Amino acid sequence: MSVTIVFERLTLSFQIFTPKCARHGLTIGSKTVPLVKIIIFILYPVAKPLAFCLDFALGAELATIYSNSEMTKLLQIHVQHNVIDKETAGAMTGALTYKVRTSTASSVVTTTVGPNDEIFFDRTLQSRTS
């Protein structure tokens, strides 16, 4: 029980003081690597069997995979609940629908201009501008 309290206090102290040292976060992180490795080494004999027991009891965790339309709807729900702002959601939605938009734009250009083999390209103009 006391070990839990000690680690809770250590975690809390890191959460309080680390943001104040944001300029030197990478340096602080690199200095604490040996401490973290020691803690992992100490806790491994307890954590590994516990992980196996939990995996056996609870079963394998299934990864959640969303389609683009499901992810877009999830982003809209996040905007409604003010989890993310509209600009961020718009950028993410744009990234999700980029392939659809480029294929649509490509088909529009192809039907308007024509296939690439029918387009005239003046190579002399290219050599003068380079």
Distance bins in CASP14 RR format, pairs under 12 A and 6 or more apart:
PFRMAT RR
TARGET T0000
AUTHOR 0000-0000-0000
RMODE 2
METHOD distances of the structure
MODEL  1
1 7 0 0 0 0 0 1 0 0 0 0 0
1 8 0 0 0 0 0 1 0 0 0 0 0
2 8 0 0 0 0 0 1 0 0 0 0 0
2 9 0 0 0 0 0 1 0 0 0 0 0
3 9 0 0 0 0 0 1 0 0 0 0 0
3 10 0 0 0 0 0 1 0 0 0 0 0
3 39 0 0 0 0 0 1 0 0 0 0 0
3 42 0 0 0 0 1 0 0 0 0 0 0
3 43 0 0 0 0 1 0 0 0 0 0 0
3 46 0 0 0 0 1 0 0 0 0 0 0
4 10 0 0 0 0 0 1 0 0 0 0 0
4 11 0 0 0 0 0 1 0 0 0 0 0
4 43 0 0 0 0 0 1 0 0 0 0 0
4 46 0 0 0 0 0 1 0 0 0 0 0
5 11 0 0 0 0 0 1 0 0 0 0 0
5 12 0 0 0 0 0 1 0 0 0 0 0
6 12 0 0 0 0 0 1 0 0 0 0 0
6 13 0 0 0 0 0 1 0 0 0 0 0
6 39 0 0 0 0 0 1 0 0 0 0 0
7 13 0 0 0 0 0 1 0 0 0 0 0
7 14 0 0 0 0 0 1 0 0 0 0 0
7 39 0 0 0 0 1 0 0 0 0 0 0
7 42 0 0 0 0 0 1 0 0 0 0 0
7 43 0 0 0 0 1 0 0 0 0 0 0
8 14 0 0 0 0 0 1 0 0 0 0 0
8 15 0 0 0 0 0 1 0 0 0 0 0
9 15 0 0 0 0 0 1 0 0 0 0 0
9 16 0 0 0 0 0 1 0 0 0 0 0
10 16 0 0 0 0 0 1 0 0 0 0 0
10 17 0 0 0 0 0 1 0 0 0 0 0
10 18 0 0 0 0 0 1 0 0 0 0 0
10 32 0 0 0 0 0 1 0 0 0 0 0
10 35 0 0 0 0 1 0 0 0 0 0 0
10 36 0 0 0 0 0 1 0 0 0 0 0
10 39 0 0 0 0 1 0 0 0 0 0 0
11 17 0 0 0 0 0 1 0 0 0 0 0
11 18 0 0 0 0 0 1 0 0 0 0 0
11 36 0 0 0 0 0 1 0 0 0 0 0
11 39 0 0 0 0 0 1 0 0 0 0 0
12 18 0 0 0 0 0 1 0 0 0 0 0
13 19 0 0 0 0 0 1 0 0 0 0 0
13 20 0 0 0 0 0 1 0 0 0 0 0
14 20 0 0 0 0 0 1 0 0 0 0 0
14 21 0 0 0 0 0 1 0 0 0 0 0
14 25 0 0 0 0 0 1 0 0 0 0 0
14 28 0 0 0 0 1 0 0 0 0 0 0
14 29 0 0 0 0 1 0 0 0 0 0 0
14 32 0 0 0 0 1 0 0 0 0 0 0
14 35 0 0 0 0 0 1 0 0 0 0 0
14 36 0 0 0 0 0 1 0 0 0 0 0
14 39 0 0 0 0 0 1 0 0 0 0 0
17 24 0 0 0 0 0 1 0 0 0 0 0
17 25 0 0 0 0 0 1 0 0 0 0 0
17 28 0 0 0 0 1 0 0 0 0 0 0
17 32 0 0 0 0 0 1 0 0 0 0 0
18 24 0 0 0 0 1 0 0 0 0 0 0
18 25 1 0 0 1 0 0 0 0 0 0 0
18 26 0 0 0 0 0 1 0 0 0 0 0
18 27 0 0 0 0 0 1 0 0 0 0 0
18 28 1 0 0 1 0 0 0 0 0 0 0
18 29 0 0 0 0 1 0 0 0 0 0 0
18 31 0 0 0 0 0 1 0 0 0 0 0
18 32 0 0 0 0 1 0 0 0 0 0 0
19 25 0 0 0 0 1 0 0 0 0 0 0
19 28 0 0 0 0 0 1 0 0 0 0 0
20 28 0 0 0 0 0 1 0 0 0 0 0
21 27 0 0 0 0 1 0 0 0 0 0 0
21 28 1 0 1 0 0 0 0 0 0 0 0
21 29 0 0 0 0 1 0 0 0 0 0 0
21 31 0 0 0 0 0 1 0 0 0 0 0
21 32 0 0 0 0 0 1 0 0 0 0 0
22 28 0 0 0 0 1 0 0 0 0 0 0
22 29 0 0 0 0 0 1 0 0 0 0 0
24 30 0 0 0 0 0 1 0 0 0 0 0
24 31 0 0 0 0 1 0 0 0 0 0 0
24 32 0 0 0 0 0 1 0 0 0 0 0
25 31 0 0 0 0 1 0 0 0 0 0 0
25 32 0 0 0 0 1 0 0 0 0 0 0
26 32 0 0 0 0 0 1 0 0 0 0 0
26 33 0 0 0 0 0 1 0 0 0 0 0
27 33 0 0 0 0 0 1 0 0 0 0 0
28 35 0 0 0 0 0 1 0 0 0 0 0
28 36 0 0 0 0 0 1 0 0 0 0 0
29 35 0 0 0 0 1 0 0 0 0 0 0
29 36 0 0 0 0 1 0 0 0 0 0 0
30 36 0 0 0 0 0 1 0 0 0 0 0
32 38 0 0 0 0 0 1 0 0 0 0 0
32 39 0 0 0 0 1 0 0 0 0 0 0
33 39 0 0 0 0 0 1 0 0 0 0 0
33 40 0 0 0 0 0 1 0 0 0 0 0
34 40 0 0 0 0 0 1 0 0 0 0 0
34 41 0 0 0 0 0 1 0 0 0 0 0
35 41 0 0 0 0 0 1 0 0 0 0 0
35 42 0 0 0 0 0 1 0 0 0 0 0
36 42 0 0 0 0 0 1 0 0 0 0 0
36 43 0 0 0 0 0 1 0 0 0 0 0
37 43 0 0 0 0 0 1 0 0 0 0 0
37 44 0 0 0 0 0 1 0 0 0 0 0
38 44 0 0 0 0 0 1 0 0 0 0 0
39 46 0 0 0 0 0 1 0 0 0 0 0
39 47 0 0 0 0 0 1 0 0 0 0 0
40 46 0 0 0 0 0 1 0 0 0 0 0
40 47 0 0 0 0 1 0 0 0 0 0 0
40 48 0 0 0 0 0 1 0 0 0 0 0
41 47 0 0 0 0 0 1 0 0 0 0 0
41 48 0 0 0 0 0 1 0 0 0 0 0
43 49 0 0 0 0 0 1 0 0 0 0 0
43 50 0 0 0 0 1 0 0 0 0 0 0
43 51 0 0 0 0 0 1 0 0 0 0 0
44 50 0 0 0 0 0 1 0 0 0 0 0
44 51 0 0 0 0 0 1 0 0 0 0 0
45 51 0 0 0 0 0 1 0 0 0 0 0
46 52 0 0 0 0 0 1 0 0 0 0 0
46 53 0 0 0 0 0 1 0 0 0 0 0
47 53 0 0 0 0 0 1 0 0 0 0 0
47 54 0 0 0 0 0 1 0 0 0 0 0
48 54 0 0 0 0 0 1 0 0 0 0 0
48 55 0 0 0 0 0 1 0 0 0 0 0
49 55 0 0 0 0 0 1 0 0 0 0 0
49 56 0 0 0 0 0 1 0 0 0 0 0
50 56 0 0 0 0 0 1 0 0 0 0 0
50 57 0 0 0 0 0 1 0 0 0 0 0
50 58 0 0 0 0 0 1 0 0 0 0 0
51 57 0 0 0 0 0 1 0 0 0 0 0
51 58 0 0 0 0 0 1 0 0 0 0 0
51 59 0 0 0 0 0 1 0 0 0 0 0
51 61 0 0 0 0 0 1 0 0 0 0 0
52 58 0 0 0 0 0 1 0 0 0 0 0
52 59 0 0 0 0 0 1 0 0 0 0 0
53 59 0 0 0 0 0 1 0 0 0 0 0
54 60 0 0 0 0 0 1 0 0 0 0 0
54 61 0 0 0 0 0 1 0 0 0 0 0
55 61 0 0 0 0 1 0 0 0 0 0 0
64 70 0 0 0 0 1 0 0 0 0 0 0
64 71 0 0 0 0 0 1 0 0 0 0 0
64 74 0 0 0 0 0 1 0 0 0 0 0
65 71 0 0 0 0 1 0 0 0 0 0 0
66 72 0 0 0 0 1 0 0 0 0 0 0
66 73 0 0 0 0 1 0 0 0 0 0 0
66 74 1 0 0 1 0 0 0 0 0 0 0
66 75 0 0 0 0 0 1 0 0 0 0 0
66 77 0 0 0 0 0 1 0 0 0 0 0
66 92 0 0 0 0 0 1 0 0 0 0 0
66 96 0 0 0 0 1 0 0 0 0 0 0
67 73 0 0 0 0 1 0 0 0 0 0 0
67 74 0 0 0 0 0 1 0 0 0 0 0
67 96 0 0 0 0 1 0 0 0 0 0 0
67 97 0 0 0 0 0 1 0 0 0 0 0
68 74 0 0 0 0 0 1 0 0 0 0 0
68 75 0 0 0 0 0 1 0 0 0 0 0
68 92 0 0 0 0 0 1 0 0 0 0 0
68 93 0 0 0 0 1 0 0 0 0 0 0
68 94 0 0 0 0 0 1 0 0 0 0 0
68 95 0 0 0 0 1 0 0 0 0 0 0
68 96 1 0 1 0 0 0 0 0 0 0 0
68 97 1 0 0 1 0 0 0 0 0 0 0
68 98 0 0 0 0 1 0 0 0 0 0 0
68 99 0 0 0 0 1 0 0 0 0 0 0
68 100 1 0 0 1 0 0 0 0 0 0 0
68 101 0 0 0 0 0 1 0 0 0 0 0
69 75 0 0 0 0 0 1 0 0 0 0 0
69 76 0 0 0 0 0 1 0 0 0 0 0
69 93 0 0 0 0 0 1 0 0 0 0 0
69 96 0 0 0 0 1 0 0 0 0 0 0
69 97 0 0 0 0 1 0 0 0 0 0 0
69 100 0 0 0 0 0 1 0 0 0 0 0
70 76 0 0 0 0 0 1 0 0 0 0 0
70 77 0 0 0 0 0 1 0 0 0 0 0
70 96 0 0 0 0 1 0 0 0 0 0 0
71 77 0 0 0 0 0 1 0 0 0 0 0
71 78 0 0 0 0 0 1 0 0 0 0 0
71 89 0 0 0 0 0 1 0 0 0 0 0
71 92 1 0 0 1 0 0 0 0 0 0 0
71 93 0 0 0 0 1 0 0 0 0 0 0
71 94 0 0 0 0 0 1 0 0 0 0 0
71 95 0 0 0 0 1 0 0 0 0 0 0
71 96 1 0 1 0 0 0 0 0 0 0 0
71 97 0 0 0 0 0 1 0 0 0 0 0
72 78 0 0 0 0 0 1 0 0 0 0 0
72 79 0 0 0 0 0 1 0 0 0 0 0
72 89 0 0 0 0 1 0 0 0 0 0 0
72 90 0 0 0 0 1 0 0 0 0 0 0
72 92 0 0 0 0 1 0 0 0 0 0 0
72 93 1 0 1 0 0 0 0 0 0 0 0
72 94 0 0 0 0 1 0 0 0 0 0 0
72 95 0 0 0 0 0 1 0 0 0 0 0
72 96 1 0 1 0 0 0 0 0 0 0 0
72 97 1 0 0 1 0 0 0 0 0 0 0
72 100 0 0 0 0 0 1 0 0 0 0 0
73 79 0 0 0 0 0 1 0 0 0 0 0
73 80 0 0 0 0 0 1 0 0 0 0 0
73 89 0 0 0 0 0 1 0 0 0 0 0
73 93 0 0 0 0 0 1 0 0 0 0 0
73 96 0 0 0 0 0 1 0 0 0 0 0
74 80 0 0 0 0 0 1 0 0 0 0 0
74 81 0 0 0 0 0 1 0 0 0 0 0
74 83 0 0 0 0 0 1 0 0 0 0 0
74 84 0 0 0 0 0 1 0 0 0 0 0
74 89 0 0 0 0 1 0 0 0 0 0 0
74 92 0 0 0 0 1 0 0 0 0 0 0
74 93 0 0 0 0 0 1 0 0 0 0 0
74 96 0 0 0 0 0 1 0 0 0 0 0
75 81 0 0 0 0 0 1 0 0 0 0 0
75 83 0 0 0 0 1 0 0 0 0 0 0
75 84 1 0 0 1 0 0 0 0 0 0 0
75 85 0 0 0 0 0 1 0 0 0 0 0
75 86 0 0 0 0 1 0 0 0 0 0 0
75 87 0 0 0 0 0 1 0 0 0 0 0
75 88 0 0 0 0 1 0 0 0 0 0 0
75 89 1 0 1 0 0 0 0 0 0 0 0
75 90 1 0 0 1 0 0 0 0 0 0 0
75 91 0 0 0 0 1 0 0 0 0 0 0
75 92 1 0 1 0 0 0 0 0 0 0 0
75 93 1 0 1 0 0 0 0 0 0 0 0
75 94 0 0 0 0 1 0 0 0 0 0 0
75 95 0 0 0 0 0 1 0 0 0 0 0
75 96 0 0 0 0 1 0 0 0 0 0 0
75 97 0 0 0 0 0 1 0 0 0 0 0
76 83 0 0 0 0 0 1 0 0 0 0 0
76 84 0 0 0 0 0 1 0 0 0 0 0
76 86 0 0 0 0 1 0 0 0 0 0 0
76 89 1 0 0 1 0 0 0 0 0 0 0
76 90 0 0 0 0 1 0 0 0 0 0 0
76 92 0 0 0 0 0 1 0 0 0 0 0
76 93 0 0 0 0 1 0 0 0 0 0 0
76 96 0 0 0 0 0 1 0 0 0 0 0
77 83 0 0 0 0 1 0 0 0 0 0 0
77 84 0 0 0 0 0 1 0 0 0 0 0
77 89 0 0 0 0 1 0 0 0 0 0 0
78 84 1 0 1 0 0 0 0 0 0 0 0
78 85 0 0 0 0 1 0 0 0 0 0 0
78 86 0 0 0 0 0 1 0 0 0 0 0
78 88 0 0 0 0 1 0 0 0 0 0 0
78 89 1 0 0 1 0 0 0 0 0 0 0
78 90 0 0 0 0 0 1 0 0 0 0 0
78 92 0 0 0 0 1 0 0 0 0 0 0
78 93 0 0 0 0 0 1 0 0 0 0 0
79 85 1 0 0 1 0 0 0 0 0 0 0
79 86 1 0 1 0 0 0 0 0 0 0 0
79 87 0 0 0 0 1 0 0 0 0 0 0
79 88 0 0 0 0 1 0 0 0 0 0 0
79 89 1 0 1 0 0 0 0 0 0 0 0
79 90 0 0 0 0 1 0 0 0 0 0 0
79 91 0 0 0 0 0 1 0 0 0 0 0
79 92 0 0 0 0 0 1 0 0 0 0 0
79 93 0 0 0 0 1 0 0 0 0 0 0
80 86 0 0 0 0 0 1 0 0 0 0 0
80 89 0 0 0 0 1 0 0 0 0 0 0
81 89 0 0 0 0 0 1 0 0 0 0 0
82 88 0 0 0 0 0 1 0 0 0 0 0
82 89 0 0 0 0 0 1 0 0 0 0 0
83 89 0 0 0 0 1 0 0 0 0 0 0
84 90 0 0 0 0 1 0 0 0 0 0 0
84 91 0 0 0 0 1 0 0 0 0 0 0
84 92 0 0 0 0 1 0 0 0 0 0 0
84 93 0 0 0 0 0 1 0 0 0 0 0
85 91 0 0 0 0 0 1 0 0 0 0 0
85 92 0 0 0 0 0 1 0 0 0 0 0
86 92 0 0 0 0 0 1 0 0 0 0 0
86 93 0 0 0 0 1 0 0 0 0 0 0
87 93 0 0 0 0 0 1 0 0 0 0 0
87 94 0 0 0 0 0 1 0 0 0 0 0
88 94 0 0 0 0 0 1 0 0 0 0 0
88 95 0 0 0 0 0 1 0 0 0 0 0
89 95 0 0 0 0 0 1 0 0 0 0 0
89 96 0 0 0 0 0 1 0 0 0 0 0
90 96 0 0 0 0 1 0 0 0 0 0 0
90 97 0 0 0 0 1 0 0 0 0 0 0
90 98 0 0 0 0 0 1 0 0 0 0 0
91 97 0 0 0 0 0 1 0 0 0 0 0
91 98 0 0 0 0 0 1 0 0 0 0 0
92 98 0 0 0 0 0 1 0 0 0 0 0
93 100 0 0 0 0 0 1 0 0 0 0 0
93 101 0 0 0 0 0 1 0 0 0 0 0
94 100 0 0 0 0 1 0 0 0 0 0 0
94 101 1 0 0 1 0 0 0 0 0 0 0
94 102 0 0 0 0 0 1 0 0 0 0 0
95 101 0 0 0 0 0 1 0 0 0 0 0
95 102 0 0 0 0 0 1 0 0 0 0 0
97 103 0 0 0 0 0 1 0 0 0 0 0
97 104 0 0 0 0 1 0 0 0 0 0 0
97 105 0 0 0 0 0 1 0 0 0 0 0
98 104 0 0 0 0 0 1 0 0 0 0 0
98 105 0 0 0 0 0 1 0 0 0 0 0
99 105 0 0 0 0 0 1 0 0 0 0 0
99 106 0 0 0 0 0 1 0 0 0 0 0
100 106 0 0 0 0 0 1 0 0 0 0 0
100 107 0 0 0 0 0 1 0 0 0 0 0
101 107 0 0 0 0 0 1 0 0 0 0 0
101 108 0 0 0 0 0 1 0 0 0 0 0
102 108 0 0 0 0 0 1 0 0 0 0 0
102 109 0 0 0 0 0 1 0 0 0 0 0
103 109 0 0 0 0 0 1 0 0 0 0 0
103 110 0 0 0 0 0 1 0 0 0 0 0
104 110 0 0 0 0 0 1 0 0 0 0 0
104 111 0 0 0 0 0 1 0 0 0 0 0
105 111 0 0 0 0 0 1 0 0 0 0 0
105 112 0 0 0 0 0 1 0 0 0 0 0
105 113 0 0 0 0 0 1 0 0 0 0 0
106 112 0 0 0 0 0 1 0 0 0 0 0
106 113 0 0 0 0 0 1 0 0 0 0 0
106 114 0 0 0 0 0 1 0 0 0 0 0
106 115 0 0 0 0 0 1 0 0 0 0 0
106 116 0 0 0 0 0 1 0 0 0 0 0
107 113 0 0 0 0 0 1 0 0 0 0 0
107 114 0 0 0 0 0 1 0 0 0 0 0
107 115 0 0 0 0 0 1 0 0 0 0 0
108 114 0 0 0 0 0 1 0 0 0 0 0
109 115 0 0 0 0 0 1 0 0 0 0 0
109 116 0 0 0 0 1 0 0 0 0 0 0
109 119 0 0 0 0 0 1 0 0 0 0 0
110 116 0 0 0 0 1 0 0 0 0 0 0
110 117 0 0 0 0 0 1 0 0 0 0 0
110 118 0 0 0 0 0 1 0 0 0 0 0
110 119 0 0 0 0 0 1 0 0 0 0 0
112 119 0 0 0 0 0 1 0 0 0 0 0
113 119 1 0 0 1 0 0 0 0 0 0 0
113 120 0 0 0 0 0 1 0 0 0 0 0
114 120 0 0 0 0 0 1 0 0 0 0 0
122 128 0 0 0 0 1 0 0 0 0 0 0
122 129 0 0 0 0 0 1 0 0 0 0 0
123 129 0 0 0 0 0 1 0 0 0 0 0
123 130 0 0 0 0 0 1 0 0 0 0 0
124 130 0 0 0 0 0 1 0 0 0 0 0
END
